[in-house]
């Protein structure tokens, strides 16, 4: 499989500079352009590029101001910024580096230097991203762990507060998993957990959703911009998919195959003192009801 091409956002209000850089880079990278600071901020948020080449001297919002706003926004703060500039003063370079830029490229552009610096910083970003992913994954199932879950739900909670949108949680538990482990052994139990995890992830069709291992045999899905009805549909889809695996569960008191009980909660978060943990707690209470009512069901 071919390696995915890095995405580069070129920001300059001089079209000739944009054209030169685009011609220089488009054979190796997926390039996008912005012609002013406001456009750059919107496209950085929408595209999540791997690198931003940012001109300093632009009319309206200059490059320093754009860089500062990028670094203050959690959604774009980790995107490396390389300033492109005709200025070569030490004070200018220091200011940019203090704002969080990783390098400078001076005009007029020298293609070999541009390509080399871009390649080096993209490689460093790839290594950082790999380490971050590894530290955010559950060692057994390979899906997101509690660390990743907590940072993700905090970010989406704040985003929903700003937008007024819904945020939904689906909390689920493998029914009678202790019986399963006792009957089939821990190796089979681990394989069951991995299979359930992969199936849950496969049922999330949007890149904006997250599935994580919550602990033991519990899993959780965070569904941004999803109302109660939409979340219930996702939960039912997951429940059905697990049932259709037909994993034998001879020691289950309720079903002959492995099943899930699921609790669903969805709110429109507000600055009213509630927290993401309150939403998860509501989903947990509904999960408990699903177990009380016979398991292998969704409670909303």
N, C-alpha and C positions, 0 to 999 in steps of 0.2 A: 504494500500500500504506500502511495506517495506521501511524503511528509507534508503536513498542512502548511501552507504559505503564511508567513507572518503578515499582519495587517499594519500598515503605516498610515498615519494621518499627517498630511502636510498642511501647515498653516502659514499663510503669507498673503498680504494684501496686494502684492505685486504679481500679476498673472504670469509674467515672464519667468519669475523665480519658481513659481508653482510648476510651470511647464517643464523647466529644466530638470527639477528634481523628479517629477513624475516620469519623464523620459529616461532618467538615469536609473530609476528603481523599479519600474513596473514589470520588467522581465523576471525579477526575482521575488517581488513582494506584491501583495494586494494593496494598492494605494487608494486613498481617499483624500479629498482636499477640502479646506475651509478657507474663506477669503477675509475673515475678520474674527475677532475674539469671541463674540457671542455665538457665531456659527461653530467655532471650534469647541466650545463648551458643550453645545448640544450634540455635536457629532461624536465627541469623546464619550459622552454618556450613552449614546445609542449604539455606537459601534464597538466600544471597548477595545480600541486598537492595542497592538503590542508595543508600539512606539509612537511618539508624537515629535515631529520636527516642527519647531515653533519659532517663527520670526519674532524678534524683540521689538523692532520699530514698526508698529502698525498704527494706522489712524484709529481713533476711538480707544478701545481697550488695547493696551500694549501687551507684549509677550510676558513681561513680569507679572502683570495683573492676571493674565490668563493662567499662568503657571501656579500662582498663589491659590486661585479658586479651584484648580484641578486638585491640588494637594490638600485643600480643606474639605473636599467632598470624598467621603469614604469610598464611594463607588468608583472614583477615578484616581484616587491618591497613589495607587501602586503602579500607574502607567508611567514608564520612563519618559522623560522629556529631554530632548536635545535642542538647545537653542541654535538657531541659524541667524547670523548677524554679520554686519560689516564692521561692527565695533570690535576692537581687540584690546581695550584697556583692562588692566588688572582689576580695577574696581568693578567694572561691568561683569567680568567673569565671576568675581567673588559674590556679587549680588545674586546672580543666577544660581550659583551652586548653593548658596544659603537658602534660596527658595525651594530647592529640591531637584533642580535640573541635574542630569548625570554627565553632561558634556556640552561642548560648544563646537559648532562647525562654522567657519568664517567664509564670507563671500570675497571674491568669486569662488564658486565651488570647484573643487578638484575631485573628479569622480572616484579615483582610487582611495582617497582619504575618506570621502563620504561612505563608500561601501565598506571599508575596513572598520570604521568606528561604529557604523550601524550593526554590522555583523557581530562585533565584539559585545556590544551592549545587549543585543537580542539573545546571544548565547548566555550571558549572565542572567538575563531575565528568565530564560528557559530553565536554567538550573535552580533559580530561586522558586519558580513556580512548581517545579518537580518536588523540591523539598517541602514546600507548603502543602502540596497535595498529599504527600506521604504522611505528614504530621496530622492531616485532617481525616485520615481514613481509619476505619475499624480494621484491626489486624486480622480478624477471622473472616468477616464477610466481604471486605473490600469496599463497602459503601461508607458514607460519611459517619464520623464518630461524634461523640457528645461535644467535643471542642468545636468542631465545624458547625454542628447544629446550633449551639448557643450564639455564636457570632452571626450566623445567618438569620436566625429569628429576630435578634436584636436589630439588625440592619433592616429587615423587612417590616418590622413593627414601626420603626421610625419613618420609613418610607410611606407606610399606610397612614400614619398620623398626618403627614404632610399632604397626602393626596386625597384623603377621605375614603380610600378604597377598602375592600374587604381583605382580611387575612384569615386563612383557615388552617386548622390542624387536624390531622387524622392520626390517632394513637391506636396501635394494634398489638395484640398479644397472641402468640401461638397457644392454642387451647391444649391444656394438659401436657405441657412440654416436659415436665418432670417425669411423668409416666413414660413418655417417649424415650427419654434418656435412660431411665431405669430398665426399660424393656429391650431396647436396641443397642445401648451402649453409647459412650460419649463421642466416638468417632462418627457413628451414624447421626448422632445429634448435631454435631458440628456441620455435617454435610446438609442436613435438613435446614439449619440456619442459613447456610450459604445459598441454598436453592430458593428459600423464601425471600431472602434479601434481593436476589437477582430478579425474581418475579415482581416484587414490589416496585423496584426501579423501572422495570420494563413497562409497567402500567402508567408511569408518569410521562405524559407525551409532550410536556413543555419544558424547555431548558430552564425556565425560571423556577421550577419546583425542586424541592430537595427531599430525598429519602435518607434517613439516618437510622443507625442502630441506637436505640434509646437505652438499652441495658438488658442483659440476659436474653430472653426470648421476645423482648418488646422492640417494636419498630415505630418510627414516627415519620409522617410526611408533613412538610410545610408547603402550603399552596398559596402564594401571593395572588392578589386580585381574584379571589374565588369566593363566591357567596355560599350560604349553607346548602343550597340545592346542588350547586356544582361540586362541592366537597363531598356530599353524600353520594353523588354519582361515581366519583373517583374511588371512594371507599368500597362501594358495592362492586365495582370493577375489580379491585384488588381481592376482595373476599372471594369472588367467583373464580378468579384466576388461580388462587391457591387451592380451592376446592377441586378445580379441574386437573391439578397436578396428580391427584389421587395417590398421594404418598401414604402408604399403609400405616395405620396407627392402631395396632391390635389391642393396646392397653388403654385406649381412650374410653372413659365411661359414657361418652356422648356420641361419638362419630367414629366410623371405621377408617376414615382417612384424616390426615392433618388438616385442621381448619384454623381460621382466625376469628377472634372477636375484635370489633373495632368501635371506637368512640370518636365522634366528629364534633368539632366546635368551630364556629366562624364568627368573627367580630369585625366591626369597623373601628379600629383603635382610635382613642382620643387622648388628649392630655388631661385625663381625669384621675390620675393616680393608679390606674390599672397597669399591669405589666405583662410581658409575654408569658411569664410563668403562670399568670392567672388563666390565660387562654388554654395553656397546656393542662392545667389542673381541671378545667371544665371538661376537656376531652377525656381526661383520665376518669372522672366520675361517670361519664357516659360509657366508657369502656367497661367499668365495673358493672354497670347496669346490663350491658350486653352479656356479660358472663352470668349474672344472676338470672337473666331471662332465657338461658339455654345455650349460649355460646353460638359460634358460627353465624354471627349476625352483626349488623351495623345499627348503632343507636345514635341519633342526632338530637 
